Amino acid sequence: MSAKDNIKLVQDMYEALNAQALDDHDKYWTEDMIWHGPPGFGDIHGREGFKYEVLKPFYTSFPDYHVVNEIEIADENWVAATGILTGTHQADWEGHAPTQKPVSMRFSDFWLVKDGKLTENFVMVDNLATLKNIGATAIDWKYPDERPLSKQFIETFNNSKSLSGSAKQNLELIHKMTDVMVSPDKNKDAQKEFWTEDMIWHGPSGFGEVYGFNDYKNIVLSEFYGAFPDYNSTIEIELADENWMAATGLITGTHQGTWLGIPPTGKSIKMRYSNFWMIKDGKIAENWVMIDHVGVLQQLGINHMTGKPIG
């Protein structure tokens, strides 16, 4: 299938999601599909399991569930998207009693398409921000702006086909940037050639929004390099078009410095991430980032609800 066909497949599937039409998903997913969920869910094997172990409980917890994809990228085999899921917490969710509070969850999805159907799905959700929405975490971090993207941005995105080069050039740009980022000397200034001066970094919980390369260098890169001097990042899934690149993979490192207020533990971590980069005139103009905070906190021995050491 073409990239256009694959995006249409995902868009149709999301109509079924928002309509809460469980049986309609038979049209969009292979019977032996695998859903790789965020922390708390794990992997679900098979379409029936996805429908009744993932979707149905979520619809019960958030009866007014609605999801909007804001950025969509595709090639012949994959579709990647990020957006906002909203709803009202009206029934038990992952052990949390109903609060009647509205939630806004930023998410990312990577789907593998096979013979015209979705066969594998890698999912990330900013769970920590969601827990903050319902008052279920005491961690007092800076949380990202979870409002939907502005109409102006979406119009710019939809009309941006002339802004940058080919998908291949965009892949090469991100590969070069990543190589410099994980180089042994961790030279923050060497990153500058890859980003526009007025870049925007839309960070996960703990960081929020960062504007301009200097703040990105001094806030984001300094925090990561200081906390994880042996920081390394690998890409497991990637795809690009003329304006965007998306990737998901793993960050590894040893916690040797303070990270988001957490003193060094000396523990090794594996941090799943997703990235969506908007590329303009051969440079990265905006970046949407998600990381598995809950999983990392658990690896560091920190309770993700209290913010205190486990045990």
BELVEN-V21769 format. One record per pair of residues at least 24 apart in sequence whose C-alpha atoms are under 7 Angstrom apart, sorted by the first residue. I is the first residue (numbers start at 1). J is the second residue. If there is no record, write none. Layout:
i,j
I,J
I,J
This chain:
i,j
1,76
1,116
2,75
2,76
3,74
3,75
3,76
6,74
6,79
7,74
7,79
18,65
18,66
18,67
22,51
28,117
28,118
29,117
29,118
29,119
30,117
30,118
30,119
33,119
33,120
34,119
34,120
34,121
35,120
35,121
35,122
36,121
36,122
36,123
37,122
37,123
37,124
38,123
38,124
38,125
39,294
39,295
60,91
61,89
61,90
61,91
61,92
61,93
62,87
62,88
62,89
62,90
64,88
73,240
73,241
74,239
75,239
77,112
77,113
78,110
78,111
78,112
78,113
79,110
79,111
79,112
80,109
80,110
80,111
80,246
81,108
81,109
81,110
82,107
82,108
82,109
83,107
83,108
84,148
99,134
101,134
103,130
103,133
104,130
104,146
105,130
106,146
126,290
128,205
128,293
128,294
129,205
136,305
137,304
137,305
137,306
138,305
138,306
138,307
139,305
139,306
139,307
141,205
141,206
142,205
142,206
142,207
142,208
143,205
143,206
143,207
143,208
144,203
144,204
144,205
144,208
144,209
145,208
161,242
161,243
163,243
163,280
163,281
164,242
164,243
164,279
164,280
164,281
164,282
165,242
165,282
166,241
166,242
167,240
167,241
167,242
170,240
170,245
171,240
171,245
182,231
182,232
182,233
188,217
188,221
194,283
194,284
195,283
195,284
195,285
196,283
196,284
196,285
199,285
199,286
200,285
200,286
200,287
201,286
201,287
201,288
202,287
202,288
202,289
203,288
203,289
203,290
204,289
204,290
204,291
206,260
223,259
226,257
227,255
227,256
227,257
227,258
227,259
228,253
228,254
228,255
228,256
228,257
230,254
243,278
243,279
243,280
244,277
244,278
244,279
245,276
245,277
245,278
246,275
246,276
246,277
247,274
247,275
247,276
248,273
248,274
248,275
249,273
249,274
265,300
267,300
269,296
269,299
271,296
